């Protein structure tokens, strides 16, 4: 059981780190698996659901981010060129994918923050709550790019918190009858 807990912690931490460096789909899947078992180990299954929703949105956000990287630059250049020639509407339409990504980022951060705060309370690991706060601030400010740095700081806090999580004490039912 000790080995299983260590594996779950590592899965969660590595998943969070992969998500932080932009490998959102793989990172989110590892984080989801790790946090599922951690939430069960701490008896806080309610912490899993918001994290699941948040990391699923991160997967969608990653797909939108890939779209932005591949086509967003083209749209922005075309939009700016058109705007300079009086086509403001094309420029504004070129910003729609960025707006969608930003909204997904905020929604994902909202759910991730909620789940991390619950997991922090259950585990007593304050770095999880601190990371949740930085991720939330980063999501809100991501549109001005400095938020991406805040979000990265948040994910690092969460990963450090995951590595520092202590195995929960066994419940009285797991300890067996008391002698004496």
Backbone as numpy.savetxt, mean C-alpha at the origin, in Angstrom:
# Nx Ny Nz CAx CAy CAz Cx Cy Cz
5.21 -23.32 14.09 4.39 -22.12 14.09 5.25 -20.86 14.09
6.39 -20.88 14.81 7.28 -19.73 14.81 7.81 -19.46 13.41
8.15 -20.52 12.69 8.66 -20.38 11.34 7.59 -19.81 10.43
6.35 -20.25 10.58 5.26 -19.72 9.76 5.10 -18.22 9.99
5.13 -17.79 11.23 4.97 -16.36 11.52 6.10 -15.56 10.87
7.31 -16.08 10.93 8.44 -15.39 10.31 8.24 -15.28 8.80
7.76 -16.34 8.19 7.51 -16.33 6.74 6.46 -15.28 6.40
5.39 -15.20 7.18 4.32 -14.23 6.91 4.85 -12.80 7.03
5.67 -12.58 8.07 6.26 -11.24 8.26 7.12 -10.86 7.07
7.95 -11.82 6.64 8.86 -11.55 5.52 8.07 -11.34 4.23
7.04 -12.15 4.00 6.20 -11.97 2.81 5.59 -10.57 2.79
5.04 -10.16 3.92 4.42 -8.85 4.03 5.45 -7.75 3.78
6.60 -7.83 4.44 7.64 -6.80 4.33 8.19 -6.72 2.90
8.49 -7.87 2.31 9.03 -7.88 0.94 7.98 -7.37 -0.04
6.73 -7.77 0.17 5.65 -7.28 -0.69 5.52 -5.77 -0.63
5.61 -5.22 0.57 5.52 -3.77 0.74 6.71 -3.09 0.07
7.91 -3.64 0.23 9.09 -3.04 -0.40 9.00 -3.09 -1.93
8.53 -4.21 -2.47 8.36 -4.30 -3.92 7.33 -3.29 -4.41
6.26 -3.12 -3.64 5.26 -2.11 -3.99 5.88 -0.72 -3.98
6.75 -0.48 -3.00 7.39 0.84 -2.87 8.29 1.17 -4.05
8.96 0.17 -4.61 9.89 0.46 -5.71 9.22 0.34 -7.07
7.91 0.13 -7.08 7.19 0.15 -8.35 6.82 -1.19 -8.92
7.09 -2.27 -8.22 6.68 -3.59 -8.70 5.35 -3.90 -8.01
4.34 -3.08 -8.33 3.08 -3.05 -7.61 2.31 -4.35 -7.63
2.23 -5.02 -8.76 1.40 -6.22 -8.85 2.00 -7.34 -8.00
3.25 -7.67 -8.21 3.89 -8.73 -7.43 3.96 -8.36 -5.95
4.34 -7.12 -5.68 4.43 -6.66 -4.29 3.10 -6.74 -3.57
2.05 -6.30 -4.24 0.71 -6.31 -3.63 0.27 -7.74 -3.33
0.55 -8.67 -4.24 0.15 -10.07 -4.02 0.88 -10.64 -2.82
2.18 -10.41 -2.73 2.95 -10.92 -1.58 2.46 -10.28 -0.28
2.21 -8.97 -0.32 1.73 -8.28 0.87 0.37 -8.81 1.30
-0.51 -9.06 0.35 -1.85 -9.58 0.67 -1.74 -10.94 1.36
-0.92 -11.81 0.82 -0.77 -13.15 1.42 -0.19 -13.04 2.82
0.88 -12.24 2.97 1.50 -12.09 4.27 0.58 -11.49 5.31
-0.14 -10.43 4.93 -1.00 -9.74 5.90 -2.22 -10.60 6.26
-2.66 -11.44 5.35 -3.79 -12.33 5.67 -3.45 -13.20 6.88
-2.29 -13.82 6.83 -1.91 -14.71 7.94 -1.50 -13.93 9.19
-0.90 -12.75 9.01 -0.56 -11.94 10.18 -1.81 -11.47 10.91
-2.79 -11.03 10.16 -4.05 -10.58 10.78 -4.70 -11.74 11.54
-4.66 -12.93 10.97 -5.22 -14.10 11.66 -4.41 -14.43 12.90
-3.09 -14.33 12.82 -2.25 -14.65 13.97 -2.53 -13.70 15.13
-2.82 -12.45 14.83 -3.11 -11.47 15.88 -4.59 -11.44 16.25
-5.40 -12.27 15.61 -6.83 -12.30 15.91 -7.55 -11.05 15.43
-7.01 -10.39 14.42 -7.60 -9.17 13.87 -7.91 -9.37 12.39
-8.78 -10.30 12.10 -9.13 -10.57 10.71 -9.68 -9.31 10.04
-10.27 -8.41 10.83 -10.81 -7.16 10.31 -9.73 -6.25 9.71
-8.48 -6.45 10.08 -7.39 -5.65 9.51 -7.09 -6.10 8.08
-7.45 -7.33 7.75 -7.13 -7.86 6.42 -7.96 -7.23 5.32
-9.26 -7.09 5.56 -10.16 -6.62 4.49 -9.76 -5.26 3.90
-9.53 -4.23 4.73 -9.12 -2.95 4.12 -7.77 -3.04 3.41
-6.85 -3.83 3.94 -5.57 -3.99 3.27 -5.73 -4.73 1.94
-6.61 -5.72 1.92 -6.90 -6.43 0.67 -7.44 -5.45 -0.38
-8.44 -4.67 0.01 -9.02 -3.69 -0.92 -7.95 -2.70 -1.37
-7.17 -2.20 -0.43 -6.13 -1.23 -0.77 -5.10 -1.79 -1.73
-4.64 -3.01 -1.48 -3.61 -3.58 -2.35 -4.18 -4.01 -3.71
-5.46 -4.39 -3.77 -6.08 -4.65 -5.07 -6.14 -3.35 -5.87
-6.46 -2.26 -5.21 -6.47 -0.96 -5.89 -5.06 -0.58 -6.32
-4.05 -0.95 -5.54 -2.66 -0.70 -5.93 -2.34 -1.45 -7.23
-2.87 -2.66 -7.37 -2.66 -3.41 -8.61 -3.27 -2.66 -9.79
-4.49 -2.18 -9.62 -5.16 -1.41 -10.67 -4.38 -0.11 -10.94
-3.96 0.52 -9.86 -3.18 1.76 -9.98 -1.88 1.51 -10.74
-1.26 0.35 -10.54 -0.03 0.01 -11.26 -0.28 -0.12 -12.75
-1.41 -0.70 -13.10 -1.77 -0.83 -14.51 -1.98 0.55 -15.12
-2.69 1.42 -14.41 -2.89 2.79 -14.89 -1.54 3.50 -14.97
-0.66 3.25 -14.00 0.68 3.86 -14.02 1.49 3.42 -15.23
1.38 2.14 -15.59 2.08 1.65 -16.79 1.53 2.36 -18.02
0.22 2.49 -18.07 -0.41 3.22 -19.18 0.13 4.65 -19.25
0.21 5.28 -18.09 0.72 6.66 -18.06 2.16 6.74 -18.57
2.98 5.78 -18.15 4.37 5.79 -18.60 4.47 5.57 -20.10
3.65 4.65 -20.62 3.73 4.33 -22.04 3.09 5.39 -22.92
1.89 5.84 -22.52 1.13 6.73 -23.39 0.95 8.14 -22.84
1.15 8.30 -21.55 0.92 9.60 -20.93 1.84 10.67 -21.46
3.10 10.32 -21.67 4.05 11.29 -22.21 3.63 11.76 -23.59
3.20 10.80 -24.41 2.72 11.17 -25.74 1.50 12.08 -25.67
0.56 11.70 -24.77 -0.64 12.52 -24.62 -0.30 13.92 -24.12
0.61 13.99 -23.16 0.97 15.30 -22.60 1.64 16.18 -23.66
2.57 15.59 -24.42 3.25 16.36 -25.45 2.25 16.82 -26.50
1.39 15.90 -26.93 0.36 16.25 -27.91 -0.58 17.30 -27.33
-0.96 17.11 -26.09 -1.87 18.05 -25.45 -1.27 19.43 -25.29
0.01 19.48 -24.88 0.67 20.78 -24.71 0.82 21.47 -26.07
1.23 20.71 -27.07 1.38 21.29 -28.41 0.04 21.81 -28.91
-1.01 21.04 -28.67 -2.34 21.46 -29.11 -2.80 22.67 -28.32
-2.51 22.69 -27.01 -2.90 23.82 -26.17 -2.22 25.10 -26.64
-0.97 24.98 -27.06 -0.25 26.14 -27.56 -0.88 26.67 -28.85
-1.54 25.77 -29.56 -2.22 26.16 -30.80 -3.69 26.46 -30.56
-4.09 26.57 -29.30 -5.47 26.95 -28.98 -6.38 25.79 -28.67
-5.86 24.56 -28.58 -6.71 23.39 -28.30 -6.63 22.99 -26.84
-7.18 23.81 -25.99 -7.13 23.56 -24.55 -7.85 22.28 -24.17
-8.91 21.94 -24.85 -9.69 20.74 -24.53 -8.85 19.48 -24.67
-8.05 19.38 -25.73 -7.20 18.20 -25.92 -6.18 18.11 -24.78
-5.64 19.24 -24.37 -4.70 19.25 -23.26 -5.36 18.75 -21.98
-6.55 19.23 -21.69 -7.26 18.81 -20.48 -7.60 17.33 -20.53
-7.99 16.83 -21.69 -8.30 15.40 -21.83 -7.05 14.56 -21.62
-5.91 15.08 -22.00 -4.66 14.33 -21.80 -4.32 14.20 -20.32
-4.91 15.02 -19.47 -4.65 14.93 -18.03 -5.57 13.93 -17.32
-6.57 13.41 -18.01 -7.52 12.48 -17.38 -6.84 11.24 -16.81
-5.95 10.56 -17.55 -5.29 9.38 -16.95 -4.53 9.71 -15.67
-3.90 10.87 -15.62 -3.18 11.29 -14.41 -4.16 11.48 -13.25
-5.30 12.08 -13.55 -6.33 12.27 -12.51 -6.86 10.95 -12.00
-7.08 10.01 -12.91 -7.55 8.67 -12.50 -6.53 8.01 -11.61
-5.25 8.09 -11.99 -4.18 7.48 -11.18 -4.15 8.11 -9.79
-4.28 9.43 -9.72 -4.23 10.13 -8.44 -5.39 9.72 -7.53
-6.58 9.64 -8.09 -7.75 9.23 -7.30 -7.58 7.80 -6.81
-7.11 6.90 -7.68 -6.86 5.51 -7.25 -5.81 5.48 -6.15
-4.80 6.30 -6.26 -3.75 6.39 -5.26 -4.33 6.78 -3.90
-5.21 7.76 -3.89 -5.82 8.23 -2.64 -6.73 7.16 -2.05
-7.54 6.53 -2.88 -8.46 5.49 -2.39 -7.67 4.30 -1.83
-6.64 3.88 -2.55 -5.80 2.78 -2.06 -5.17 3.14 -0.72
-4.64 4.35 -0.62 -3.99 4.79 0.62 -4.98 4.83 1.78
-6.20 5.23 1.50 -7.23 5.27 2.55 -7.44 3.88 3.16
-7.61 2.89 2.30 -7.83 1.53 2.79 -6.58 0.94 3.44
-5.43 1.19 2.83 -4.18 0.69 3.40 -3.94 1.30 4.78
-4.20 2.59 4.90 -4.03 3.27 6.20 -4.92 2.63 7.25
-6.17 2.39 6.90 -7.12 1.80 7.85 -6.66 0.42 8.31
-6.25 -0.42 7.37 -5.80 -1.76 7.72 -4.51 -1.75 8.51
-3.58 -0.88 8.14 -2.30 -0.81 8.87 -2.49 -0.30 10.29
-3.41 0.64 10.48 -3.67 1.13 11.84 -4.23 0.00 12.70
-5.14 -0.80 12.14 -5.69 -1.93 12.90 -4.61 -2.96 13.21
-3.75 -3.24 12.23 -2.66 -4.21 12.46 -1.65 -3.65 13.47
-1.42 -2.35 13.44 -0.53 -1.72 14.40 -1.07 -1.85 15.82
-2.37 -1.60 15.97 -2.99 -1.75 17.30 -2.91 -3.19 17.79
-3.14 -4.13 16.90 -3.12 -5.54 17.30 -1.72 -6.02 17.66
-0.73 -5.57 16.89 0.63 -6.06 17.09 1.44 -5.20 18.07
1.00 -3.98 18.28 1.76 -3.08 19.13 2.94 -2.45 18.40
3.05 -2.67 17.11 4.16 -2.14 16.32 3.78 -0.77 15.76
4.34 0.28 16.34 3.98 1.66 15.99 4.48 2.08 14.61
5.51 1.42 14.10 6.02 1.80 12.77 4.97 1.57 11.69
4.08 0.61 11.91 3.01 0.37 10.93 2.08 1.58 10.85
1.70 2.12 11.99 0.82 3.29 12.02 1.54 4.52 11.45
2.82 4.65 11.76 3.60 5.78 11.23 3.71 5.67 9.71
3.97 4.47 9.23 4.03 4.25 7.79 2.69 4.55 7.12
1.61 4.16 7.78 0.26 4.43 7.25 0.04 5.93 7.10
0.50 6.69 8.07 0.35 8.14 8.01 1.14 8.73 6.84
2.37 8.28 6.63 3.20 8.78 5.53 2.61 8.38 4.17
2.08 7.16 4.08 1.46 6.72 2.83 0.25 7.60 2.51
-0.54 7.92 3.53 -1.72 8.77 3.33 -1.30 10.18 2.87
-0.33 10.76 3.54 0.16 12.10 3.16 0.74 12.05 1.74
1.47 10.98 1.45 2.05 10.83 0.12 1.00 10.73 -0.97
-0.09 10.02 -0.69 -1.15 9.88 -1.68 -1.81 11.23 -1.95
-2.04 11.98 -0.91 -2.69 13.28 -1.07 -1.82 14.27 -1.86
-0.52 14.15 -1.71 0.39 15.10 -2.35 1.11 14.51 -3.57
0.72 13.33 -4.00 1.40 12.66 -5.12 1.29 13.45 -6.42
0.26 14.21 -6.57 0.05 14.96 -7.80 1.18 15.98 -8.03
1.83 16.41 -6.95 2.95 17.34 -7.09 4.30 16.62 -6.94
4.29 15.33 -7.09 5.46 14.45 -7.12 6.19 14.30 -5.79
6.21 15.31 -4.93 6.86 15.16 -3.63 6.14 14.08 -2.83
4.87 13.89 -3.10 4.10 12.87 -2.41 4.62 11.47 -2.66
5.23 11.25 -3.82 5.80 9.93 -4.11 6.95 9.62 -3.16
7.67 10.65 -2.77 8.76 10.47 -1.79 8.16 10.16 -0.42
7.10 10.89 -0.05 6.43 10.60 1.23 5.89 9.18 1.25
5.31 8.77 0.14 4.75 7.42 0.05 5.86 6.37 0.19
6.99 6.62 -0.45 8.13 5.71 -0.33 8.59 5.61 1.12
8.67 6.75 1.80 9.03 6.76 3.23 8.03 5.93 4.02
6.74 6.09 3.71 5.71 5.32 4.40 5.87 3.82 4.20
6.12 3.40 2.97 6.30 1.97 2.71 7.55 1.43 3.42
8.59 2.25 3.52 9.79 1.81 4.25 9.47 1.64 5.72
8.72 2.58 6.31 8.30 2.43 7.71 7.49 1.14 7.90
6.57 0.87 6.97 5.74 -0.33 7.09 6.61 -1.58 7.00
7.55 -1.61 6.07 8.43 -2.77 5.94 9.27 -2.97 7.21
9.82 -1.87 7.74 10.58 -1.97 8.99 9.69 -2.46 10.13
8.46 -1.95 10.17 7.52 -2.41 11.19 7.18 -3.88 11.04
7.05 -4.33 9.80 6.76 -5.74 9.57 7.91 -6.61 10.05
9.14 -6.18 9.77 10.30 -6.95 10.23 10.41 -6.96 11.76
9.89 -5.91 12.42 9.97 -5.81 13.88 8.77 -6.42 14.61
7.78 -6.88 13.89 6.58 -7.43 14.55 6.94 -8.63 15.41
6.38 -8.65 16.59 6.61 -9.76 17.52 5.48 -10.78 17.38
5.85 -12.02 17.57 4.86 -13.08 17.51 3.84 -12.87 18.63
2.56 -12.99 18.31 1.56 -12.78 19.36 1.65 -13.86 20.44
1.33 -13.45 21.65 1.31 -14.41 22.76 0.16 -15.39 22.54
0.37 -16.66 22.88 -0.72 -17.62 22.69 -1.90 -17.30 23.60
-3.08 -17.52 23.07 -4.30 -17.28 23.87 -4.43 -18.38 24.93
-5.21 -18.13 25.99 -5.37 -19.14 27.03 -5.87 -20.48 26.48
-6.69 -20.44 25.45 -7.20 -21.68 24.87 -6.08 -22.48 24.22
-5.05 -21.79 23.68 -3.94 -22.47 23.04 -2.94 -22.99 24.05
-2.91 -22.43 25.27 -1.95 -22.84 26.27 -2.37 -24.12 26.97
-3.61 -24.47 26.91 -4.08 -25.69 27.55 -4.49 -25.42 29.00
-4.91 -26.46 29.70 -5.37 -26.26 31.08 -4.20 -25.85 31.98
-4.51 -24.98 32.92 -3.47 -24.53 33.85 -3.29 -25.56 34.94
-2.06 -25.71 35.35 -1.78 -26.67 36.41 -1.73 -25.93 37.73
-2.43 -26.47 38.69 -2.28 -25.85 39.97 -3.48 -25.54 40.63
